[in-house]
Amino acid sequence: MIERYLKGAKAQDLGAPGETLTARERQVLKLIAEGCKSRGIAAVLCISEDMVAKHRAHIMGKLDFHSASALAAYALKKGLIRE
């Protein structure tokens, strides 16, 4: 069971070492990259705006980015969104 869990975690990796985002973080990243504001993301995902802010902070920390435009560029590069 542990081996399957570890393999699943590796499959969710978006690229570079240590850049493992959860499924929810990937959803939030995609919506940020598409230009959605926190209120809109919260409504789509049925979570609070505070939770969106926490996910955004975790994503930025894990990927070492400091702006929404950097997140959008990353999401585009990884194929999470289209031009």
Z-matrix of the N, CA and C atoms (Angstrom, degrees):
N
C 1 1.436
C 2 1.531 1 110.15
N 3 1.309 2 118.19 1 -43.62
C 4 1.464 3 121.65 2 179.78
C 5 1.523 4 110.26 3 -62.91
N 6 1.312 5 116.66 4 -40.75
C 7 1.464 6 120.87 5 179.42
C 8 1.528 7 110.60 6 -61.62
N 9 1.331 8 117.73 7 -42.54
C 10 1.471 9 120.60 8 178.14
C 11 1.515 10 110.13 9 -64.12
N 12 1.328 11 118.23 10 -40.77
C 13 1.456 12 121.51 11 178.52
C 14 1.530 13 110.86 12 -61.10
N 15 1.326 14 116.76 13 -45.66
C 16 1.460 15 120.72 14 -179.79
C 17 1.516 16 111.56 15 -64.90
N 18 1.322 17 117.33 16 -38.93
C 19 1.471 18 120.15 17 176.95
C 20 1.516 19 110.18 18 -64.96
N 21 1.318 20 117.96 19 -38.73
C 22 1.465 21 122.06 20 177.97
C 23 1.510 22 111.46 21 -63.89
N 24 1.324 23 117.45 22 -40.55
C 25 1.459 24 121.54 23 178.59
C 26 1.519 25 110.00 24 -63.63
N 27 1.334 26 117.37 25 -39.52
C 28 1.457 27 120.22 26 178.81
C 29 1.524 28 110.81 27 -67.38
N 30 1.302 29 117.98 28 -34.97
C 31 1.463 30 121.30 29 -179.87
C 32 1.521 31 111.12 30 -67.30
N 33 1.342 32 117.40 31 -25.81
C 34 1.457 33 120.46 32 -179.24
C 35 1.521 34 112.19 33 -84.35
N 36 1.294 35 118.21 34 -7.61
C 37 1.459 36 122.79 35 -178.93
C 38 1.522 37 109.20 36 -60.72
N 39 1.321 38 117.11 37 132.28
C 40 1.463 39 121.10 38 -178.08
C 41 1.515 40 113.07 39 -91.15
N 42 1.290 41 120.37 40 4.07
C 43 1.450 42 118.73 41 178.14
C 44 1.506 43 114.63 42 153.46
N 45 1.314 44 116.93 43 -99.41
C 46 1.453 45 122.04 44 -173.56
C 47 1.528 46 111.33 45 -67.69
N 48 1.326 47 116.78 46 156.21
C 49 1.460 48 120.72 47 179.89
C 50 1.526 49 112.60 48 -55.02
N 51 1.302 50 115.79 49 136.17
C 52 1.455 51 120.43 50 177.17
C 53 1.510 52 115.04 51 81.44
N 54 1.318 53 118.25 52 1.43
C 55 1.459 54 120.89 53 -177.71
C 56 1.533 55 111.01 54 -97.58
N 57 1.271 56 116.89 55 53.78
C 58 1.454 57 120.12 56 -178.69
C 59 1.518 58 109.49 57 -89.87
N 60 1.301 59 115.50 58 115.70
C 61 1.452 60 121.02 59 176.99
C 62 1.521 61 108.97 60 -105.45
N 63 1.321 62 115.64 61 144.43
C 64 1.459 63 119.60 62 175.53
C 65 1.528 64 108.70 63 -72.32
N 66 1.312 65 115.85 64 167.25
C 67 1.467 66 120.37 65 177.99
C 68 1.525 67 110.00 66 -59.23
N 69 1.320 68 117.68 67 -42.12
C 70 1.468 69 121.32 68 -179.90
C 71 1.524 70 110.64 69 -66.11
N 72 1.336 71 117.29 70 -40.13
C 73 1.464 72 119.86 71 177.93
C 74 1.522 73 110.79 72 -63.47
N 75 1.338 74 116.98 73 -37.21
C 76 1.462 75 119.42 74 176.87
C 77 1.526 76 110.88 75 -65.64
N 78 1.333 77 117.54 76 -37.52
C 79 1.461 78 120.87 77 177.16
C 80 1.528 79 110.26 78 -63.09
N 81 1.324 80 115.80 79 -46.78
C 82 1.467 81 120.49 80 -179.95
C 83 1.523 82 109.95 81 -63.59
N 84 1.327 83 117.55 82 -43.79
C 85 1.461 84 121.56 83 178.60
C 86 1.522 85 110.80 84 -57.81
N 87 1.313 86 117.00 85 -45.58
C 88 1.464 87 121.42 86 179.94
C 89 1.531 88 110.96 87 -60.08
N 90 1.316 89 117.10 88 -45.23
C 91 1.458 90 121.16 89 -179.39
C 92 1.528 91 111.87 90 -67.97
N 93 1.321 92 117.06 91 -38.54
C 94 1.475 93 120.20 92 175.40
C 95 1.522 94 109.34 93 -61.02
N 96 1.326 95 115.89 94 -46.27
C 97 1.456 96 121.02 95 -177.90
C 98 1.527 97 111.84 96 -64.23
N 99 1.316 98 116.64 97 -29.15
C 100 1.463 99 121.03 98 178.02
C 101 1.525 100 111.86 99 -80.10
N 102 1.342 101 116.87 100 -2.25
C 103 1.456 102 121.10 101 175.44
C 104 1.514 103 115.07 102 95.67
N 105 1.317 104 117.98 103 8.90
C 106 1.466 105 121.09 104 179.75
C 107 1.525 106 110.37 105 -72.13
N 108 1.299 107 115.22 106 142.92
C 109 1.469 108 121.51 107 174.63
C 110 1.521 109 109.09 108 -86.53
N 111 1.314 110 116.47 109 167.15
C 112 1.465 111 121.67 110 -177.21
C 113 1.524 112 112.21 111 -55.72
N 114 1.319 113 117.10 112 -41.79
C 115 1.470 114 120.67 113 -179.00
C 116 1.528 115 110.21 114 -61.96
N 117 1.318 116 116.78 115 -43.52
C 118 1.457 117 121.04 116 179.47
C 119 1.520 118 112.33 117 -66.87
N 120 1.328 119 116.50 118 -40.90
C 121 1.470 120 121.03 119 177.91
C 122 1.521 121 109.41 120 -62.54
N 123 1.326 122 116.41 121 -43.90
C 124 1.461 123 121.19 122 179.75
C 125 1.528 124 110.52 123 -60.24
N 126 1.321 125 116.72 124 -42.25
C 127 1.466 126 120.68 125 -179.27
C 128 1.527 127 111.34 126 -66.45
N 129 1.322 128 116.54 127 -43.83
C 130 1.468 129 120.88 128 -178.72
C 131 1.522 130 111.17 129 -64.66
N 132 1.326 131 117.15 130 -42.08
C 133 1.460 132 121.50 131 -175.35
C 134 1.534 133 113.82 132 -93.80
N 135 1.336 134 116.51 133 -0.63
C 136 1.469 135 122.24 134 179.72
C 137 1.531 136 111.47 135 56.36
N 138 1.343 137 114.96 136 47.85
C 139 1.456 138 121.81 137 175.53
C 140 1.525 139 107.79 138 -131.91
N 141 1.318 140 117.56 139 170.00
C 142 1.465 141 120.66 140 -179.94
C 143 1.526 142 110.59 141 -79.00
N 144 1.325 143 114.77 142 160.17
C 145 1.460 144 119.53 143 175.62
C 146 1.527 145 110.95 144 -63.92
N 147 1.324 146 117.11 145 -32.52
C 148 1.468 147 120.80 146 176.56
C 149 1.520 148 110.68 147 -62.96
N 150 1.335 149 117.37 148 -39.60
C 151 1.466 150 120.97 149 178.54
C 152 1.528 151 110.17 150 -67.36
N 153 1.326 152 117.13 151 -37.27
C 154 1.469 153 120.33 152 176.18
C 155 1.526 154 109.04 153 -60.60
N 156 1.326 155 116.29 154 -44.42
C 157 1.468 156 120.69 155 179.49
C 158 1.531 157 111.08 156 -61.20
N 159 1.338 158 117.07 157 -39.34
C 160 1.465 159 120.43 158 178.31
C 161 1.523 160 111.05 159 -65.90
N 162 1.337 161 116.03 160 -43.71
C 163 1.468 162 119.15 161 177.84
C 164 1.531 163 110.39 162 -61.93
N 165 1.332 164 116.56 163 -43.92
C 166 1.468 165 120.90 164 179.47
C 167 1.533 166 110.08 165 -58.91
N 168 1.327 167 116.83 166 -44.05
C 169 1.463 168 121.05 167 179.86
C 170 1.528 169 110.96 168 -63.78
N 171 1.326 170 116.98 169 -41.63
C 172 1.471 171 120.20 170 178.62
C 173 1.530 172 110.77 171 -64.40
N 174 1.330 173 116.22 172 -43.03
C 175 1.468 174 120.65 173 179.68
C 176 1.523 175 109.90 174 -61.19
N 177 1.323 176 116.15 175 -49.53
C 178 1.465 177 120.43 176 -178.53
C 179 1.529 178 110.71 177 -62.12
N 180 1.322 179 116.88 178 -37.98
C 181 1.458 180 120.13 179 178.36
C 182 1.518 181 112.09 180 -66.64
N 183 1.325 182 116.15 181 -45.40
C 184 1.459 183 120.27 182 -178.85
C 185 1.522 184 112.06 183 -65.65
N 186 1.336 185 116.37 184 -37.32
C 187 1.460 186 120.13 185 -176.72
C 188 1.524 187 112.73 186 -94.92
N 189 1.325 188 116.83 187 -6.72
C 190 1.464 189 123.47 188 -178.85
C 191 1.525 190 111.74 189 57.81
N 192 1.347 191 115.53 190 47.03
C 193 1.461 192 121.82 191 174.40
C 194 1.517 193 108.29 192 -113.09
N 195 1.345 194 115.13 193 157.55
C 196 1.457 195 118.98 194 -175.49
C 197 1.515 196 113.68 195 -128.10
N 198 1.336 197 117.25 196 11.51
C 199 1.462 198 120.05 197 178.47
C 200 1.521 199 110.57 198 -151.42
N 201 1.327 200 114.46 199 157.76
C 202 1.464 201 120.07 200 178.14
C 203 1.524 202 110.74 201 -66.19
N 204 1.320 203 117.31 202 -32.61
C 205 1.469 204 119.32 203 179.46
C 206 1.531 205 111.11 204 -66.99
N 207 1.324 206 117.21 205 -35.84
C 208 1.463 207 120.51 206 176.22
C 209 1.526 208 110.00 207 -66.25
N 210 1.334 209 116.82 208 -39.28
C 211 1.461 210 120.30 209 176.48
C 212 1.522 211 110.88 210 -63.85
N 213 1.323 212 116.72 211 -41.76
C 214 1.468 213 120.83 212 179.38
C 215 1.525 214 110.94 213 -62.81
N 216 1.320 215 116.62 214 -43.48
C 217 1.466 216 120.59 215 178.84
C 218 1.524 217 110.45 216 -62.26
N 219 1.315 218 117.18 217 -40.44
C 220 1.456 219 121.96 218 178.65
C 221 1.526 220 110.38 219 -64.75
N 222 1.328 221 116.80 220 -45.84
C 223 1.462 222 121.40 221 -179.57
C 224 1.528 223 110.64 222 -62.06
N 225 1.318 224 117.02 223 -39.08
C 226 1.463 225 121.68 224 177.43
C 227 1.523 226 110.21 225 -64.06
N 228 1.322 227 116.34 226 -46.08
C 229 1.465 228 121.71 227 -179.90
C 230 1.531 229 111.55 228 -61.33
N 231 1.329 230 116.46 229 -37.39
C 232 1.464 231 121.14 230 -178.07
C 233 1.523 232 112.89 231 -86.30
N 234 1.340 233 117.33 232 -0.21
C 235 1.455 234 120.23 233 176.65
C 236 1.519 235 115.01 234 80.30
N 237 1.329 236 117.13 235 16.56
C 238 1.456 237 119.50 236 178.15
C 239 1.528 238 112.10 237 -76.39
N 240 1.334 239 115.21 238 -25.46
C 241 1.467 240 121.28 239 176.21
C 242 1.521 241 108.13 240 -135.17
N 243 1.330 242 115.27 241 165.09
C 244 1.462 243 120.74 242 177.43
C 245 1.504 244 110.66 243 -110.92
N 246 1.319 245 115.46 244 156.29
C 247 1.474 246 119.69 245 178.92
C 248 1.493 247 111.03 246 -67.83
